């Protein structure tokens, strides 16, 4: 048992488990979208994109074990993307808990925003959220999708911190 625990908590194992965790999250999101016909709002799409980026970074950390400095740089980048996910999920939760009279109006669809607005303006509009982002259409154990997303981003940021502080591979 003493030899198994270090292997389960080793550098590559944490990166691999984090990657698999993200794959499961994205699979659940895809299943919910198809099975329950839950169309993702722009903030949901941004959270999925960030999870995919984090997945790629974690799999890179699993496949490439460089020196301590390169590992710290990688996990600093992972931490920054996880913080972005925390910020977007928090904004989404905020919109969902607004009183109905304060909910922003629904804006144009994501495809329209991306195709017709300059990149900076499109990103600003997506991150501000719209009325469709305030709808709560699914709960699991009393939490909404963005609340679960926030928990996942927090866990991934903790994994990044653990990996950053790791002395040995």
Secondary structure as the mmCIF struct_conf table of DSSP 4:
data_model
#
loop_
_struct_conf.conf_type_id
_struct_conf.id
_struct_conf.beg_label_comp_id
_struct_conf.beg_label_asym_id
_struct_conf.beg_label_seq_id
_struct_conf.end_label_comp_id
_struct_conf.end_label_asym_id
_struct_conf.end_label_seq_id
HELX_RH_AL_P HELX_RH_AL_P1 UNK A 2 UNK A 8
TURN_TY1_P TURN_TY1_P1 UNK A 9 UNK A 9
BEND BEND1 UNK A 10 UNK A 10
HELX_RH_AL_P HELX_RH_AL_P2 UNK A 11 UNK A 35
BEND BEND2 UNK A 36 UNK A 36
HELX_LH_PP_P HELX_LH_PP_P1 UNK A 39 UNK A 41
HELX_RH_AL_P HELX_RH_AL_P3 UNK A 42 UNK A 63
HELX_RH_AL_P HELX_RH_AL_P4 UNK A 68 UNK A 96
TURN_TY1_P TURN_TY1_P2 UNK A 97 UNK A 97
BEND BEND3 UNK A 98 UNK A 98
HELX_RH_3T_P HELX_RH_3T_P1 UNK A 100 UNK A 102
BEND BEND4 UNK A 103 UNK A 103
HELX_LH_PP_P HELX_LH_PP_P2 UNK A 104 UNK A 106
HELX_RH_AL_P HELX_RH_AL_P5 UNK A 110 UNK A 116
BEND BEND5 UNK A 117 UNK A 117
HELX_RH_AL_P HELX_RH_AL_P6 UNK A 119 UNK A 128
HELX_RH_3T_P HELX_RH_3T_P2 UNK A 131 UNK A 134
STRN STRN1 UNK A 139 UNK A 140
TURN_TY1_P TURN_TY1_P3 UNK A 141 UNK A 142
STRN STRN2 UNK A 143 UNK A 144
HELX_RH_AL_P HELX_RH_AL_P7 UNK A 145 UNK A 165
BEND BEND6 UNK A 167 UNK A 167
#
